[in-house]
Amino acid sequence: MSFEFEGNTIETSEMGYLLNHEDWSTGLATAMASADSLELTERHWDLINYLREEYFENRENQPNTRNIIKAMNAAWGEKLSSKDLYDLFPGDPSKQGSKIAGLPESRRKGGY
């Protein structure tokens, strides 16, 4: 599969994940989110940046939803539930968030 962006063809997996993480940019993330009917807010970007930091700076770690909740609780200074994150990324915060963050598809099961 592929994704058309700014006149370029970006190669993706069957599920829409980038095949080359170097193709990622904030503009591409915005376009990918728009294709999923999402408008990225500051909170979306906080979560995307957290996922990218975990992957690139922590041995390709891909946090599950429980760990994302803990990180965003700390970042936003409030008590969140999984519903709060699913409101941001209805297709699963760890999976849809990682896709828009330009990371590979996680092979683990479930959010917890």
C-alpha positions in Angstrom: 0.0 0.0 0.0 1.0 3.6 -0.2 0.0 7.1 0.9 0.1 10.1 -1.4 1.6 13.2 0.3 2.8 16.4 -1.3 3.2 14.7 -4.6 5.2 11.8 -3.2 4.2 8.2 -2.8 4.9 7.1 0.8 5.1 3.3 1.1 3.0 1.8 3.9 2.1 -1.7 5.2 -1.2 -3.2 4.5 -2.5 -1.6 7.7 -1.2 1.9 6.9 2.0 1.9 8.9 5.1 3.6 7.3 7.6 1.1 5.9 10.4 3.7 6.3 10.3 5.7 9.5 12.5 8.4 7.8 9.5 9.3 5.6 7.7 10.7 8.7 7.2 14.4 9.2 4.7 16.4 11.2 3.0 17.3 7.9 2.7 13.7 7.0 1.3 12.9 10.5 -1.3 15.6 10.1 -2.3 14.1 6.7 -2.4 10.6 8.0 -4.6 11.7 11.0 -6.9 13.6 8.6 -7.3 10.4 6.5 -8.4 8.8 9.8 -10.9 11.7 10.4 -8.8 13.1 13.2 -7.7 16.7 13.8 -4.5 16.8 15.8 -4.6 18.9 19.0 -1.8 19.6 21.4 -2.7 16.5 23.4 -2.5 14.4 20.3 1.0 15.8 19.7 2.0 15.1 23.3 1.1 11.5 22.9 2.7 11.2 19.4 5.9 12.7 20.7 5.9 10.4 23.7 5.5 7.4 21.5 8.3 8.5 19.2 10.6 9.2 22.2 9.9 5.8 23.7 10.6 4.1 20.3 13.7 6.0 19.3 15.3 6.7 22.7 14.3 3.6 24.6 15.3 0.6 22.5 12.3 0.6 20.3 9.9 0.4 23.2 6.2 0.6 22.1 4.2 1.3 25.3 0.8 -0.2 25.8 -2.3 1.9 26.7 -1.7 1.4 30.4 1.8 2.9 30.2 0.6 5.7 27.9 -2.0 6.6 30.5 0.7 6.8 33.2 2.9 9.0 31.1 0.1 11.3 30.0 -1.1 11.6 33.7 2.3 12.9 34.5 2.6 15.1 31.4 -0.8 16.7 31.8 -1.0 16.7 35.6 -4.4 15.0 35.8 -5.9 11.6 36.3 -6.9 10.0 33.0 -8.8 6.9 32.0 -8.4 4.8 29.0 -11.5 6.5 27.6 -9.7 9.8 27.6 -7.0 8.4 25.3 -9.5 6.6 23.2 -11.3 9.9 22.7 -8.0 11.1 21.1 -7.3 8.0 19.1 -10.4 5.9 18.7 -8.5 3.2 16.8 -6.5 2.4 20.0 -4.0 5.0 21.4 -1.0 2.6 21.2 -1.8 1.4 17.7 -3.4 4.3 15.9 -1.1 6.7 17.8 1.9 4.7 16.7 0.8 4.6 13.1 0.4 8.4 13.0 3.7 8.8 14.8 5.4 6.9 11.9 6.3 3.9 14.0 6.1 0.2 13.0 3.0 -1.8 13.9 3.2 -3.4 17.3 2.9 -7.1 17.4 1.7 -7.3 21.0 -1.9 -8.1 21.9 -4.4 -5.8 23.6 -3.9 -2.5 25.4 -3.0 -3.9 28.8 
